[in-house]
Amino acid sequence: MADIVNLRAARKAQDRAAKRAQADVNAVKFGRTKASRVLEQAEADRARAALDGHARDTYVRDTHARDTRARDTHEPDAHERDAHERDTPE
């Protein structure tokens, strides 16, 4: 006589096996080890440092100063000015 099989459980087990197989395929296709990610980041940092080392100092200094000023200064727009004037006692 045949064993009784819960069809819902069998279907779920089959789906889990299919997903696991797809995950294994994706891991081979797209996965990278931590060591390879760290190595790639180190190579990129080294290349960036070498490029920055060959830059003219005045250009790097002026660009950095310009970026810092742009980031640090904030001019209020008309709405902010009106709200400030309205909230400030005379």
N, C-alpha and C positions, 0 to 999 in steps of 0.2 A: 504494500500500500504506500502511496506517496505521502511525503511530509506536507503538513499544512504550512502555507507561506502567507505571511501578512503582506499583501501587495503594496500597501502604502510604505511600509518599512523597506521593502525590496526596491521600490522606485526611488526612495530617498537615498538609499545606499548606492544605487546606480548613479544618481545625480552627483553625489559626493565624489565618487570615483572619477567621473568625467571632469568635474571641476579640479580635482587634484592633478589629473593628467594634464589639463590645460595650464595649470599653475606651474607644473614642472617644465613644460614647453616654454612658457613665458620667462621663467627664471633663467633658462639657458640662453634664450634669445635676447633678453634685455638686462638681466641681472649683472651687477658688478660687485666685486668684493670690496670691503672697506679699504683694504690695502690699495687697490687700484684707484679708488676715489681720492684717497689721501695723496697718493703719488701724483695724480693728475693735478690736484690743487697745488701741490708743492711746485710742480713744473710751471704752472701758470703764474704763481707768485714770483718764481725765479725769473721768468721771462719779463714780467711787469717791472721787477726791480732793475733788470738789465736795461730795459727801455727807458725807465726813469733816470737811470744813471747816465745815459747819453743825452738827456735833454739839457738845453741851456738853462742855467740857473735863473736868469732874469725871467724867462718865460714861465718856468714852474712857479717862481715866487709871485709873479704878477697874476697868474691864473688862479693860484690859491687865494691870494688876497681878494681878488675880484669875486670869487665864489663865496668866500667867507662874508664879505660885505653884503652880497645879495641875500645870503641866507639870514644874516643877523638883523638887517633893517626891515622894518615893516611899516609901510605907510598906510594909515587907515583910509578906507574908501569913504565916499560921501555919506553912506548910511551910518558908519561908525562915528564919523565926525558929528553928524546931527545928533546921534544918541548921546554922545559925550557932552555936547553943548547943552542938550536938554536936561541931562542929569546933573550938571554942574551948577551949584548955586551961584548967584551973582553977588 
